[in-house]
């Protein structure tokens, strides 16, 4: 056998490491959690629960593999301000061997070029972590916020924007593979008007069947960015009148839009003081 070349059959049976979401119901829904070595996008409207879930992942990464974690530190790059430190402290109130905040590194990105610079600098953090734990979770919250105002809707700017999408995604995928990391990127949504076949007539996964708060929506940044991520999860919400006819409640769902290892499916969840928790489906 030539060096570096292996037979295919044994590789098909290697178990892929996953990162727990911190909830057994959601872990079962995603067949173990988020996969190592790939880029997972979590899309949804404002207040859908994207950042809440990301904060929970920061803490889950610290858990040992026997509990679904990575025994690892995390890098959280945020473009939404301010960083939700108070909520992270509330979620981290459960006892761990060390203070979780000692193993969560935070950086702010203000533009796509800023993000690329931070990711280049992060190579050193990933290769030589400052604590005894490796850094194996990278979160970017959110990618869409970086592209809000710097680009016009003309061919030149659209070409430049697509080039930046591919460059950012290539760097994230390289770090995921090279360092055995889980990469999570959050994305916002835009309203879909017109064709039932999705934005601009394009369909990616079940692109045309996404609804939230009674509106038909799709993840922002279009088809170019959709092709940059390995897995797309969509968080939706719906306000309903409670059984008493007076008060209201918000119901939330996580939906698999596309993934190489998962079928299209959805799971209801709630956000409570202790974090994000899935609801067991009724049989």
N, C-alpha and C positions, 0 to 999 in steps of 0.2 A: 504494500500500500504506500502511495506517495505521501510525504509529510504534509500535514494540514488537510488531507482528504480523508473523509470518513464514510463508511456505508450509511445509507439513508435510514434503513429500518430501525436501528437502535435509537436514532435521534427522534423518531416519531413517538417514542414512549417516554421521553424525558419529561417529568412534571414541570410545568411552568410555575415559578414562584409568584404569589399574589400578595397584595397588601390589603388587609382587612379594612372595611369601612367603619369598623367599630360597632357594628350591628349585625347579629347573626342572620336576621331576615334579609337584609340587603346583601350580605355576603352570599347567601344561598341563591338569591336572584341573579347575582353576577358570577356565579360558579366559583366562589372563593375570594372575590375582591377584584382589585385593579391589577393588571398584569405588569410585571417587571419588564423593562426593556422596550417599552412602547409609549406612545403619546395618547393620553385619554383626554378628550374634551368634555367639559360639563357646561352645557348651554342652558339658558333660561332667562326669563324676564327678571327685572329688578324685584328683589324680595322673594325669589323662587326658592332660595336656600343654597345657592352656589358657594358663597363664601363660608357659610356655616359648615357645609360638608368639607370644604378644604381645611378649615381649622381642625375639624375632627380627625382628618387624615394626618395632620401634623403630629397629633398625639398618638394616633394608632401606629405610626412608623416607629415610635420608640419601644413598642411592645416586642417581646421576644418572638421568634418564628413559631414557637409552640402555641402562641395566642394569635397568630395571623399577622404579626408585625414584621419589621425588618431589623430590629435592634439598631436603629439608625437615626441620625439627625436629619434635619430638613432645611431646605432653602425656600423661602417664600418671597417672591418678587411681586410687588403690588403696584398697580397703576390707578387704583381707586383709593381715595384718601378720605379720612385717615385710616391707618392700619387698625383693625378691630382688637386692640390689645385687651380691653376690658372683657370682651366675650371670650377670648382665648384663655384668660385667667380663670374665668368662671368654669369653662369646660375642663380645665386642668386641675380642678380641685380634688379629684380622686387621687389617692396616694400612689406615688411611684417612687422608685429607688432614688432618683435624682430630680431636681427641679426641671420640668420639661422645657422651660424657657431658656435654660442654658444650652439646649441643643436645637434651637430653632433660630435660624439666621434670616434676617429680614433686609430687603433692599427695595428701593423705590425706583420705578422706571417712568420716565415722562414722555418718551417717544420710542418709535421702533429702533432707531439707532442706539438709543440709551439701553434698550433691552439687549441688543446684540453685544454691546460693550460689557454689560453685566454678565451675560452668558459666557463670554470669552474669559472674563475674570474668574468666573465660577469654576473653570477647569482646575485652577489651583486649589480651590476649596474642596473640590471633589477628590482630587488626587492626594492632597495633604490636609485632611480635616483638622481643625484646631482642637478638637476634643478627642476622647478615646473612641467615639462612635463615628463610623463612616457616614457621609451625607448621601442618602439614597432616595430622597424624595425631593423633587423640584416642582414647585407650584407657581404658575403665572396667573395672576388675578387682576385684571382681565386683559386678554389680547385685543378685544375690540376697542377698549378705551384708548389704546395707543394710536388708533387710526381714525379717530373721530374727526379731526379738523385739518390735518396736514395735507390732505389729498383732495383734488377736484375730480369731477366725473368726466375727464377727458382721456383720450388714448394714452398720452404720455404718462399721466399720473397713475392710471390703472395698471400700466405695464410696470411702473416702478413699484407700485403696491404689491403686485403679484410676485415680483422679484424678492421683495422683503419677506413676504409670506414664506417662500420656499427656503430662503436663507435662514430664517428663524427656525422653521420646522426641521431643517437639516441639522442644525446645531443641537436642537433638543433631542432628536432621534440619535445623534451620535453620542450624546452624554448618557442617554438611556441605555444604549447598548454597551458602551465602553465601561461604564461604572455600575452596571446592573441596577439602574435607578427606575423608579416610577415617576413619570412626568405627567402632570395634570395642568391643563390650561382651561380657564373659564372663558365663556363667550356670551355676549348678549344676543338678543333677538331683534328682528325687525318685522313689521307687519307685512303680510303677503296680500296683494290686491290683484284680482284678475284670475288668471289661469289656475285651474285645479291641479296642474302638474308642477306646482312649486314656483319659486321666484324665477322670473324670466324664462319660464317654460322648462327649466332644468330640474331633474329629479336625482337626488342622491339618497340611497336607502329609501326610507318612507318619508321623504322630504316634504310631501304635500299634506301629510296627515297630522301635522303638529298644531295643537291648539293650547292656548293658555289664557285664562281670564276671559274666555268667550271670544278670543280673537285668533284668527289663523296667522301663524307666525313661522319664521324659519330662522336658524342661527345666522348671525351677522357675518359679513365678509365674503359671502358668496361661495361659488363653486371652487374657486382657486384655493381658498383656505380649507374647504371641506376635504379636498384631496390631500391635505397636508397632515391630517390626523389619522391615527389607526382606529380609534374607537370614539364614537360620539354618543354621549348620554344627554338626554333632554329632561329638564325639570320643569314641570308645569304646575299651575295652581288654579283653583276655582273657588270663588266665594259662594257659599250656599246659605240659605235661611235654615236655621236649626228647627228641630221638631216642635219647639214651643211657638214657632211662627213669629217670634220677635227678634231674638238674638241671631247672630250670624256666625259661621265658622268657615275656615279655609281648609280645603282639602288639597293635597299635594301628591304628585306622582313622579316617579323616575321611569323614564322610557329609554330602551335601547333603540337608537336610530340605526346605527350600523356598527358592526364589530366582527373581526375575523373569527371569533371563538364563541359568539353568542347569537341566539335567535332574536328576532324582534319580539319584545315583550314589555310589560310595564308592571310597576309595583308601587302601591300607595305607601306614603310615609308621613311622619309628623315631625315637627320641630318643637322640642320641649326644652326645659331648662338644662337638662342633662345632655342634650345634643340631638342629633338626627337619628330617628328610629323608623324602621320599616314596619308595616302592618301585615300580619299574616293574612294571606288571602283566605276567604271563606270557602269551604269545600261544599 
